[in-house]
Amino acid sequence: MADTVTELLARYWATGFFIVATMGLCAFMVGVSSLLGGRSQGVSKSLPFESGIVGTGDARQRFSVKFYLVAMLFVIFDIEAVFLFAWAIVIPDVGWPGFWGAAVFILILLAGLLYDSRTGALDWAPEPSGDEV
């Protein structure tokens, strides 16, 4: 029994030390920041802001659905890039069947992009009125 405990300690001492050191460092940083941090109070201290700009209006402002549509399209095409990077790494292993699979994948995504373009999902400019020529 003593040999197994000694073996376990010998095997995992570095992991235990890392966990204890990490927790100690976190506690140190929180403690020092609470001791040295500023405690100023004021009207502007409690105002939320984004990128240095003080917000105006209601926080529950309605946004156009196009914002969410563009976000979803970004995620879809971002995941496409991840799949294509993985495919690029294994090109020698997958050969021609892998190439044709990736080509079909790209064609399906291009068809989706063409569909989005045709339906106006990517049109952000306002419709021109009859006065503008």
N, C-alpha and C positions, 0 to 999 in steps of 0.2 A: 504493500500500500504506500509506503513511504517513497519507494522508487517511482511510482507513477505520479505522485504529487510533485516530486523533484523534477521529473521529466516534463510535466506540464508547465511548471514554473520556468524551466530552462527554455522551453519552446515558445511560450507566449509572454515572456517578460517585456519584450519590446512593444507589443500591442498594448499591454496594460499601462506601461509607462507613457505611451503616446496618448491614450485616453485620459489619463490623469493629468498630463501636461496640458492637453487641449482644454480640459475643464478648468484647470488652474489659470491658464492664460485668459480664457473668457471671463472668469470671475474677476481677475485683476483688471481687465479693461473696463468692465462694468463698474467696478468699485472706484477706479481712478476717474472715470468720466463723471460719476455722480459727485465726487469730491471737488473736481476742478471745473465742472461744467457751469455755465452761466445760468442764473435764475432770474433773468429779467422778465418783468411783466409789463404788459401794455396792450393798447387796443389793437395795434397792428401785429402783435405777437401771436394772437390766436386766429388771425385770418388765414384761410387756406389760399395757396397760390400755386400756379403751375408755371414752371420755367421763369420765375421772377415776375410774372404778370398776375396782378390781383384779379380774381374772378369777378364777373358781373352777372347779374341775372340769377335765375333759379338753377339750383343744382340738378333738378330733374327736367332739364331741357330736352326736348324731343329732337332727334337727329333723323336725317333722311335715311331711308333703308339702303341707299347706295353706299353709305359708309360701311355697313355691315357686309354688303355684297362684295365690295372691294377687299375687305379683310378676309372673307372666305376664299376669294379667288387667289389672294396672296398665299394663304395657307396651302391651298391645293397645289399651286405651282412651286411653292417652296418644298413640299414633300416630293414633287416630281424631281426636283434637283437632287434631293437626298438619294432617291432611288437610282438616278442616273450616275451619281458619284459612286455608289456601291457597284453598279454595273460596270463602270469604267475600270474598277480595280480588278474585277474577275473576268475581264475580256478573254485572256488566254485560256481560262478554264472552261468557259461556256461555249466558245466557238460560234459557228453560224446560227445554231438554234437560239442562242442567247442574243445575238444581234437582231434576229428577226423578232424575237419577243420584245426587245427594247424598241424596235421600230414600230411595232403595233402599239405599244404603250404611248409612244410619242405621237403617233397619228390619232389615237383616241383623245389625247389631251389637246392636240391642235384642232380637232373637230369641236371639242368643247369650247375652246377659245374663239373659234369662228362663229359658233352659235351665240356665244355671249356678245360678240361684236355685232352680229346681225340683229339681235333682239334689243340692242341699245344699252346693255348692261355696263358698257364701258364709256358711254357718252356722258360727259360731265358738263359740256357747254350748254347754256340755255338755247332753246329753239329761237332762231332769228325771227323777228317780227317783220311785217310787210314793209315797214319804214326803212329798214336797213338794207342797203344794196352794196 
